[in-house]
Amino acid sequence: MPTSYERAFVTHIEKRLSGDQPLIQVLVGPRQVGKTTGMRQLLARYPKNNHYANADDLLVTDRTWLLEQWQKALLLGDGTLLIIDEVQKIPNWSETLKSLWDKNPHRLRVVVLGSSSLQRQSGLTESLAGRFELTRIHHWTFTELNQCFGYDLDRFLLFGGYPGSVAYEDDYDRWYAYLKDSIVEAVIGKDILLNRKVGNPALFRQAFEILCHYPAQEISYTKLLGQLQDKGNTDLIKYYIELFAGAFLIYPLEKYSAKEWLTRSSSPKILVACPALYTMTAGPGVLKDLDRRGRVFELAVGAQLLQLPGELFYWREKNAEVDFIYRYQGKLFAIEVKSGRKKTAKGLDVFMKQFPDACPVILTTDNFPLFSEDPKKFFAAL
């Protein structure tokens, strides 16, 4: 993980902590995308005292460990920055943190982070309601990988997402092993299976492999279920996808409709979280096929759209389709992705007739770098 490159979330957290009475800052995000590195960068320039503690360093953790870290920070003085890494490994961490915070509100500047959103978010809304701000840290974008490692678009579409894997790109087998063992299996084995009820772990892993083969594609739950080597029902595959989404691996997009009940009942469009996860399952030759390259590019666009505030959908009516529908602050953007593969563009025209207030957007391989650099500014200029 590069230590010199600073991601935007570091300044974002620093600004929040500089307020008069900042809340607890909670960082959620995938493994191996630089959360800890970013906080170490913040620690290096924090003007007051600081205390960093990592629950991953302990064989056995309990609430007394968290209490000990809190007291160490208090003894350093008011305004001390306390960062707790891998906080989800502490049993009942949210209740303990609530108790400590309520006794000494705002005396410390507090940041908690870790790898698994599944365990941490359940405690947030219950115990820490009104006491925290949530920041989602995402996979690395094209712009970030371009600035840090000199990525061009093809390299991003093949390997993009995890900076730690850059050193292994020249040896696909080694790169694959890093992604499989250090990231995917760590997420599935540690973040999900140890903490959520999954009756058949082998089937669950198989479901991940199958889902990764459908980047930016609409597919019915029934068809997905039919590919699993076991009996089940559509609720099972929905549950699996929910777990993968909670662990930042795979996201299902719902179909856009003015009628909410139709949205909820639609087949999902599968978005793998970053191009690297697709390459890991499809092999290094994915860009040689024009259709698959187009799918990966569409996936790259969708993955960055998911990083924005607001809601993301797709739209289809009979043979008319729009790749992405982005809704934010009352505005609607209909986004067509063009990558060179053969596909009809009539869907955008059909959608605009039904929703004339929407803003049509064409994203191509030429303007994608501009979009990736600042998506909000890109949309605001249209």
C-alpha positions as CSV (number, residue, x, y, z in Angstrom):
1,M,0.0,0.0,0.0
2,P,1.6,3.3,-1.0
3,T,2.2,5.6,2.0
4,S,3.0,8.8,0.1
5,Y,-0.3,9.1,-1.9
6,E,-3.1,10.6,0.1
7,R,-6.7,9.8,-0.7
8,A,-9.4,12.5,-0.4
9,F,-11.1,11.0,2.6
10,V,-8.1,11.9,4.8
11,T,-8.8,15.7,4.4
12,H,-12.5,15.0,4.7
13,I,-12.1,13.4,8.1
14,E,-9.5,16.0,9.2
15,K,-12.0,18.8,8.4
16,R,-14.8,17.1,10.4
17,L,-12.5,16.6,13.4
18,S,-11.5,20.3,13.4
19,G,-15.0,21.5,14.3
20,D,-15.9,22.7,17.8
21,Q,-17.8,19.5,18.9
22,P,-17.2,16.8,16.3
23,L,-19.0,13.5,16.6
24,I,-17.4,10.0,16.5
25,Q,-16.1,9.5,13.0
26,V,-16.8,5.9,11.7
27,L,-15.0,4.7,8.5
28,V,-16.5,1.7,6.7
29,G,-15.1,0.2,3.5
30,P,-13.5,-2.8,1.8
31,R,-10.3,-4.5,2.9
32,Q,-7.0,-3.3,1.5
33,V,-8.0,0.1,0.2
34,G,-6.0,2.3,2.5
35,K,-8.1,3.1,5.5
36,T,-5.4,2.5,8.0
37,T,-2.7,4.2,5.8
38,G,-5.0,7.3,5.5
39,M,-5.4,7.5,9.3
40,R,-1.7,7.2,9.9
41,Q,-1.3,10.2,7.5
42,L,-3.8,12.1,9.5
43,L,-2.0,11.2,12.8
44,A,1.3,12.5,11.3
45,R,0.1,16.0,11.0
46,Y,-2.5,16.2,13.8
47,P,-1.6,19.3,15.9
48,K,-2.4,17.8,19.3
49,N,-1.7,14.5,21.0
50,N,-2.9,11.3,19.5
51,H,-3.3,7.6,20.4
52,Y,-3.6,4.8,17.9
53,A,-4.7,1.3,18.8
54,N,-5.4,-1.7,16.7
55,A,-7.6,-4.5,18.0
56,D,-6.1,-6.8,15.3
57,D,-2.9,-7.0,17.3
58,L,-4.6,-8.9,20.2
59,L,-5.4,-12.6,20.4
60,V,-8.2,-11.9,22.9
61,T,-10.2,-8.7,23.1
62,D,-12.9,-7.5,25.4
63,R,-14.5,-4.3,26.4
64,T,-11.8,-3.6,29.0
65,W,-9.2,-3.2,26.2
66,L,-11.3,-0.5,24.7
67,L,-11.7,1.2,28.1
68,E,-7.9,1.1,28.5
69,Q,-7.4,2.8,25.1
70,W,-9.9,5.5,26.0
71,Q,-8.2,6.2,29.3
72,K,-4.8,6.4,27.7
73,A,-6.1,9.0,25.3
74,L,-7.8,11.0,28.1
75,L,-4.5,11.1,30.0
76,L,-2.9,12.8,27.0
77,G,-5.3,15.7,27.4
78,D,-8.5,17.2,25.9
79,G,-8.6,17.2,22.1
80,T,-6.4,14.1,21.8
81,L,-7.2,12.1,18.7
82,L,-8.1,8.5,19.4
83,I,-8.1,6.1,16.5
84,I,-9.4,2.5,17.1
85,D,-8.6,0.2,14.1
86,E,-10.4,-3.1,13.5
87,V,-13.0,-2.1,16.1
88,Q,-15.4,-4.8,15.1
89,K,-13.2,-7.4,16.8
90,I,-14.2,-6.1,20.2
91,P,-17.4,-7.7,21.5
92,N,-20.1,-5.2,22.3
93,W,-17.8,-2.4,21.1
94,S,-20.7,0.0,20.2
95,E,-22.3,-0.2,23.6
96,T,-18.9,0.3,25.3
97,L,-18.1,3.2,23.1
98,K,-21.5,4.8,23.8
99,S,-20.9,4.6,27.5
100,L,-17.5,6.1,27.3
101,W,-18.6,8.9,25.0
102,D,-21.6,9.8,27.1
103,K,-19.4,10.2,30.2
104,N,-16.9,12.4,28.4
105,P,-18.6,13.8,25.3
106,H,-16.3,15.8,22.9
107,R,-13.2,15.6,25.2
108,L,-11.6,13.3,22.6
109,R,-11.5,13.3,18.8
110,V,-12.6,9.8,18.0
111,V,-12.2,7.8,14.8
112,V,-13.1,4.1,14.6
113,L,-12.5,1.9,11.5
114,G,-12.2,-1.7,10.4
115,S,-12.7,-4.1,7.5
116,S,-16.2,-5.3,8.0
117,S,-19.2,-3.1,7.7
118,L,-21.5,-6.1,8.5
119,Q,-20.6,-6.1,12.2
120,R,-20.0,-2.4,12.7
121,Q,-23.1,-0.9,11.1
122,S,-25.5,-3.0,13.2
123,G,-24.1,-1.4,16.3
124,L,-24.1,2.1,14.9
125,T,-27.8,2.6,14.4
126,E,-28.7,1.0,17.7
127,S,-26.2,2.1,20.3
128,L,-24.5,5.1,18.7
129,A,-27.5,6.9,17.2
130,G,-26.9,10.6,17.2
131,R,-23.3,10.3,18.2
132,F,-21.5,9.5,15.0
133,E,-20.9,10.4,11.3
134,L,-20.4,7.7,8.8
135,T,-17.8,7.9,6.0
136,R,-17.7,5.2,3.3
137,I,-14.3,4.5,1.9
138,H,-14.5,2.9,-1.6
139,H,-12.2,1.0,-4.0
140,W,-9.6,3.1,-5.8
141,T,-10.9,5.0,-8.8
142,F,-9.3,5.3,-12.2
143,T,-8.1,8.8,-11.3
144,E,-6.4,7.7,-8.1
145,L,-4.7,4.7,-9.7
146,N,-3.6,6.9,-12.6
147,Q,-2.1,9.6,-10.3
148,C,-0.4,7.1,-8.0
149,F,0.7,4.3,-10.4
150,G,0.3,5.8,-13.9
151,Y,-2.6,3.5,-14.9
152,D,-4.0,3.9,-18.3
153,L,-7.6,2.8,-19.0
154,D,-6.9,-0.7,-20.1
155,R,-4.8,-1.4,-17.1
156,F,-7.6,-0.1,-14.9
157,L,-10.2,-2.2,-16.6
158,L,-8.0,-5.3,-16.0
159,F,-6.5,-4.7,-12.5
160,G,-8.3,-1.7,-11.0
161,G,-9.5,-1.5,-7.4
162,Y,-6.8,-2.6,-5.0
163,P,-3.5,-0.8,-4.8
164,G,-1.8,-3.6,-2.8
165,S,-2.0,-5.9,-5.9
166,V,-0.1,-3.5,-8.2
167,A,3.3,-5.2,-7.3
168,Y,2.0,-8.5,-8.7
169,E,0.5,-7.5,-12.0
170,D,3.3,-8.9,-14.0
171,D,2.7,-12.4,-12.6
172,Y,-1.0,-13.2,-13.0
173,D,-0.9,-16.3,-10.8
174,R,0.6,-14.4,-8.0
175,W,-1.8,-11.5,-8.5
176,Y,-4.7,-13.9,-8.5
177,A,-3.5,-15.5,-5.3
178,Y,-3.1,-12.2,-3.6
179,L,-6.7,-11.2,-4.5
180,K,-8.1,-14.6,-3.7
181,D,-6.4,-15.2,-0.4
182,S,-5.7,-11.7,1.1
183,I,-8.9,-10.1,0.1
184,V,-11.8,-12.2,-1.1
185,E,-11.3,-15.2,1.2
186,A,-10.5,-12.9,4.1
187,V,-13.8,-11.1,3.5
188,I,-15.8,-14.2,3.0
189,G,-14.2,-16.3,5.7
190,K,-13.6,-13.7,8.4
191,D,-16.0,-10.9,7.8
192,I,-19.1,-12.9,6.7
193,L,-19.0,-16.6,7.6
194,L,-17.7,-16.1,11.1
195,N,-20.4,-13.5,11.9
196,R,-23.5,-14.3,9.8
197,K,-25.5,-17.5,9.5
198,V,-24.7,-19.3,6.2
199,G,-25.9,-22.9,6.0
200,N,-23.6,-24.0,3.2
201,P,-20.3,-22.1,3.0
202,A,-19.2,-24.0,-0.1
203,L,-22.4,-22.9,-1.9
204,F,-21.9,-19.4,-0.7
205,R,-18.4,-19.2,-2.2
206,Q,-19.8,-20.7,-5.4
207,A,-22.4,-18.0,-5.6
208,F,-19.7,-15.4,-5.4
209,E,-17.9,-16.9,-8.4
210,I,-21.1,-17.1,-10.4
211,L,-22.1,-13.5,-9.6
212,C,-18.7,-12.2,-10.6
213,H,-19.3,-13.6,-14.1
214,Y,-22.2,-11.1,-14.7
215,P,-20.5,-7.6,-14.5
216,A,-23.0,-4.9,-15.2
217,Q,-25.6,-7.4,-16.4
218,E,-29.3,-7.8,-15.5
219,I,-30.0,-11.4,-14.4
220,S,-33.0,-12.9,-12.6
221,Y,-32.8,-14.5,-9.2
222,T,-34.2,-17.7,-10.7
223,K,-31.5,-17.9,-13.3
224,L,-28.8,-17.3,-10.7
225,L,-30.3,-19.9,-8.4
226,G,-30.4,-22.5,-11.3
227,Q,-26.6,-22.3,-11.5
228,L,-26.0,-23.2,-7.9
229,Q,-25.2,-26.8,-7.3
230,D,-27.8,-27.3,-4.6
231,K,-31.4,-26.8,-3.9
232,G,-32.6,-23.5,-2.6
233,N,-35.0,-20.6,-3.3
234,T,-34.8,-17.1,-4.5
235,D,-34.7,-15.8,-0.9
236,L,-31.4,-17.7,-0.5
237,I,-29.7,-15.9,-3.4
238,K,-31.1,-12.6,-2.3
239,Y,-29.6,-13.2,1.1
240,Y,-26.3,-14.1,-0.4
241,I,-26.2,-10.9,-2.5
242,E,-27.1,-8.9,0.6
243,L,-24.1,-10.3,2.5
244,F,-21.8,-9.7,-0.5
245,A,-23.0,-6.1,-0.7
246,G,-22.6,-5.5,3.0
247,A,-19.0,-6.6,2.6
248,F,-18.3,-4.3,-0.4
249,L,-17.9,-7.1,-3.0
250,I,-21.0,-7.2,-5.2
251,Y,-23.9,-4.8,-5.4
252,P,-27.4,-5.4,-6.9
253,L,-29.0,-2.5,-8.8
254,E,-32.8,-2.3,-8.9
255,K,-34.7,-1.3,-12.0
256,Y,-35.8,2.3,-12.0
257,S,-39.6,2.9,-11.9
258,A,-41.8,5.8,-10.8
259,K,-43.7,3.1,-9.0
260,E,-41.7,1.9,-6.0
261,W,-43.2,-1.6,-5.7
262,L,-42.1,-2.3,-9.3
263,T,-38.5,-1.3,-8.4
264,R,-38.5,-3.7,-5.4
265,S,-39.7,-6.6,-7.4
266,S,-37.3,-6.3,-10.4
267,S,-34.4,-8.5,-11.4
268,P,-31.1,-7.1,-10.2
269,K,-28.3,-5.7,-12.4
270,I,-25.1,-7.1,-10.9
271,L,-22.3,-4.7,-10.2
272,V,-19.0,-6.3,-9.1
273,A,-17.3,-3.7,-6.8
274,C,-14.2,-3.2,-9.0
275,P,-12.7,-4.5,-12.3
276,A,-10.1,-6.7,-10.5
277,L,-12.8,-8.9,-9.0
278,Y,-14.1,-9.7,-12.5
279,T,-10.6,-10.3,-13.9
280,M,-10.0,-12.7,-11.0
281,T,-12.8,-14.9,-12.1
282,A,-12.8,-14.4,-15.9
283,G,-9.0,-14.5,-16.5
284,P,-6.5,-12.0,-17.9
285,G,-7.8,-12.1,-21.4
286,V,-11.1,-10.3,-20.7
287,L,-10.2,-7.2,-22.7
288,K,-9.5,-9.1,-25.9
289,D,-13.2,-9.7,-26.4
290,L,-15.0,-6.5,-27.4
291,D,-18.2,-7.4,-25.7
292,R,-16.6,-8.3,-22.4
293,R,-14.4,-5.2,-22.5
294,G,-17.6,-3.2,-22.9
295,R,-19.1,-4.9,-19.9
296,V,-16.0,-4.2,-17.8
297,F,-16.0,-0.5,-18.8
298,E,-19.7,-0.3,-17.9
299,L,-18.9,-1.9,-14.6
300,A,-16.1,0.6,-14.0
301,V,-18.6,3.5,-14.6
302,G,-21.2,1.9,-12.4
303,A,-18.7,1.2,-9.6
304,Q,-17.8,4.9,-9.5
305,L,-21.4,6.1,-9.6
306,L,-22.0,3.9,-6.5
307,Q,-19.4,6.0,-4.7
308,L,-21.6,9.1,-5.1
309,P,-24.3,10.3,-2.7
310,G,-27.8,9.6,-4.0
311,E,-29.4,6.5,-5.6
312,L,-28.4,4.4,-8.5
313,F,-30.6,2.2,-10.7
314,Y,-30.8,0.8,-14.2
315,W,-33.8,1.0,-16.6
316,R,-35.3,-1.4,-19.1
317,E,-38.7,-1.6,-20.8
318,K,-39.0,-4.4,-23.3
319,N,-36.0,-4.0,-25.6
320,A,-35.2,-0.4,-24.6
321,E,-32.6,-0.1,-21.9
322,V,-30.6,2.7,-20.2
323,D,-27.4,1.5,-18.4
324,F,-27.7,3.7,-15.3
325,I,-30.2,6.0,-13.7
326,Y,-28.7,8.3,-11.1
327,R,-31.0,10.2,-8.8
328,Y,-29.6,12.9,-6.5
329,Q,-31.2,15.9,-4.8
330,G,-34.3,15.8,-7.0
331,K,-32.3,15.5,-10.2
332,L,-32.4,12.5,-12.5
333,F,-29.6,11.6,-14.8
334,A,-30.0,8.9,-17.6
335,I,-26.5,7.6,-18.3
336,E,-25.6,5.6,-21.4
337,V,-22.2,4.0,-21.5
338,K,-20.5,3.7,-24.9
339,S,-17.4,1.6,-25.2
340,G,-17.3,0.5,-28.8
341,R,-19.2,-2.7,-28.5
342,K,-22.4,-3.0,-30.6
343,K,-25.5,-1.9,-28.7
344,T,-28.5,0.2,-29.6
345,A,-28.9,3.7,-28.1
346,K,-32.7,3.8,-28.6
347,G,-33.2,3.2,-24.8
348,L,-32.1,6.7,-23.9
349,D,-34.6,8.2,-26.4
350,V,-37.5,6.1,-25.0
351,F,-36.6,6.9,-21.4
352,M,-36.4,10.7,-22.1
353,K,-39.9,10.6,-23.7
354,Q,-41.2,9.1,-20.5
355,F,-39.1,11.2,-18.1
356,P,-38.5,14.5,-20.0
357,D,-37.0,16.3,-16.9
358,A,-34.1,13.8,-16.8
359,C,-30.7,14.9,-18.0
360,P,-29.2,12.5,-20.7
361,V,-25.6,11.7,-20.2
362,I,-23.2,9.8,-22.6
363,L,-20.1,8.4,-21.0
364,T,-17.4,7.1,-23.3
365,T,-13.8,5.9,-22.9
366,D,-12.7,9.4,-24.0
367,N,-14.6,11.4,-21.3
368,F,-14.4,8.8,-18.6
369,P,-11.1,10.2,-17.2
370,L,-12.8,13.6,-16.8
371,F,-15.8,12.0,-15.1
372,S,-13.6,9.9,-12.8
373,E,-11.6,13.0,-11.7
374,D,-14.7,14.8,-10.3
375,P,-18.1,13.2,-11.0
376,K,-20.1,15.9,-9.2
377,K,-18.4,18.6,-11.3
378,F,-19.0,16.5,-14.4
379,F,-22.7,16.3,-13.8
380,A,-23.0,19.9,-12.8
381,A,-21.6,21.1,-16.1
382,L,-24.2,19.3,-18.1
